[in-house]
C-alpha cells in the first residue's frame, strides 16, 4: 500500500473479550481500498461491530495488525489520532449542546479559530440540509434530523476514514430509503473511504461498493454485491443474502454429500425458458402460494428431498395460469448456469 | 369536569404539605397569650391570629441565642461536606459504573450496605476515633463523620446515574479529539450534572437535619449546628419556647425550600434515573 492511499489494511485480527470462550473476531484479513464504501454485513453477534470498534480504537485487538493510510495504529494510537470519524447507531449527540454546538465539537477540541469553526459548521449543515436547525437541541429533532447532525459532525473532522455503525437502524422504514440514497450520493461526492456496519442485506446491497459478509467472527466472503449474491462461497453467504434466501436441497443421487443451491427467482416454469437454455428440472409439489402484489411466492417440496421447503419467486407476469391448489405438481426448472453446488458437510462451495 | 377529582386530590395534598409551614408561620408570630390558651376555652380558634402578631419570639431567637452563629456553623459544615462528598462519590460512582465491569455492581452494593448501618450504632465507636484525633467538640468532627453517611449513598446514586448515560457519547468524544482522561474530566461531568446536583441536595439536606452525631460530638453552644442548637437552647427543662422554635424552623426551611424548587426537576430525575436503570 502506498503512503498516500487512505485505505484500511487489517491483518490476522483477533479479539477475545475478557472471560469469553471464543474469539468475537477470529482472524480477519481485510483490505479496504481508498475511497470505497465497504459494508460489513452479518447477523447480530458476528463480530462486525467489534471489528469496526477496533478500527476506531475503542477496543484493543487481542492479536493482529491494523493500518490506516499505511500507518500502523493498533498498538498505541488513540481514537482521536487515527484520522477517523464515527457515527454511532444512537448518533451519540451531546444532549446539552445545540446542533451547531454538536457539529462544532470536534473542531473546538482541535482548537481551531472561531471563524473557521463557524464557517465549517455552516458548510456541513448546508450539505445535509439542516442549516435551519442550528440553534435547536437534539431532543427537539426527529430521528432523521439527528442522524444528519451526527453525519455533519463526522464530516467537519475531514477524516481519512468514515466508520458508520448501523446509522440507519433507528430510522423508520420509509425514511430509511431516502436516507440510504442521500448517504450514497454523499459518499460518492466526497470519495472518502467508508466502513459501514449493518445486518440489513438490502442496505448492504444498495450501498456497498463491496460487501464483507461476516459470521461468527470470520469474514466469509468479500466482493461486490453482484459477486456475493450470484457467486456465494458457502451456504452461509448463500442463505444470508436474498429475500427469500437461496434454496438448498440434497442433490439426487449424490449420497447426501452435495447440496444443490438455487435462488427462488431462478426457479420458474420450464416452458418459460428458451429452447437452447440448458435446464435442470425441479418438479415442485405445491404447498401454498403467497400473493405479494408484484410477486408470488410458491412454497413447496421436491420429490428427491421431501424434507426441505423450496420457494419459487414468480414475477406477476410469469406463470399466471399455474394451478395453485395444495399437492399440485408443477413442471419447474432452474437454468444450469444458476445452480450452485455445496459440500453438505462443510457448507463450502464445490466448483465444477 | 372530569378533572374535578384530580384538582380535589391535588388540593388535599397541598393542604397536607403546606399546613406545617402555615403552623410554623403563625406560631412564630403569635403572642404568648394567643398561643397558650387553656383547653377549656372552646371559643378560641387556634389557626388564626386572635391577637395582633408580634416579633417577640424572633427577637428572642436572634437576640438571646446564638442562632446566627449556628447558621454560620451549619453552612461551614455543609460546604465542607459537599466538597468532600462530591470529590469522593462522583469519581467513585463513575468508575464503578464505567471501568470495573462485572465487579462494579457488587462493589457498589457493598458500599451501599455501609450506608444502612444507623448512626445510633456507630456514634459510640466514632466517639473513640474522634477523641483519638483530638477533634472532640469541634466542627471538624462533624466534617469528618458526615461523609461516612453521604459518600456511600451518593456513590451508589452516581453509579446508577452514570449507567443511564449512554457510553456512546463519551466514546464519540474520544474519537472527536479527547483522551480518556480528558473525557472523564471535561465531558462526563456535564453529562452527569443532574446526578451531581442530586448529590449536593442530598448532602445539604442530611447536614441540615442531622442530630445524633452533632449531639455526641459538640458540647459548646458556640460550635453547634442549627439542628442541635435550636432545641438545646429553646427547650429549657420542660419549658418549650414554641414561638422561637418555630421561628428558627421557619428561617432554616425557607432557604431549603428555595434550593429544592430550583433543582426539583433534576432532583426527581436523579432519583428515578438511578432507580430505573441502576
Interface residues (C-beta under 8 A of the other chain):
Chain A: X18 X19 X56 X57 X58 X78 X79 X80 X84 X85 X86 X88 X89 X90 X92 X93 X94 X95 X96 X105 X106 X109 X110 X153 X157
Chain B: X101 X102 X166 X168 X169 X171 X172 X173 X174 X175 X176 X177 X178 X179 X180 X190 X191 X193
